[in-house]
């Protein structure tokens, strides 16, 4: 179960990182 939680946090962090990357590179 702990592995699933870490995997979820990793995906969430990766997704937010992609959003921030796209957001900052618009300017």
N, C-alpha and C positions, 0 to 999 in steps of 0.2 A: 504493500500500500504506500509505503514511503517513497518507493521508486516512482509510482504513478504521480504523486504530488510533485516531486522534483521535476518530472517530465513535463507536467502541466505548467509549472513556474518557468521552465526553460522555454517552452513554446510561447508563453505569454510575453516573456522578456524579448524573445526574438521578434514576435509580431510587433510589439511596441517599438522596438529598435528600427524595424523596417518603416513604420509609420513616421517616426521622427526623422529618419534619413530622407524619406521622400518629402516631408514637410520642409526641412531645412534646405533641400536642394531645389526648391521651387523659386527661391529668391536669388 
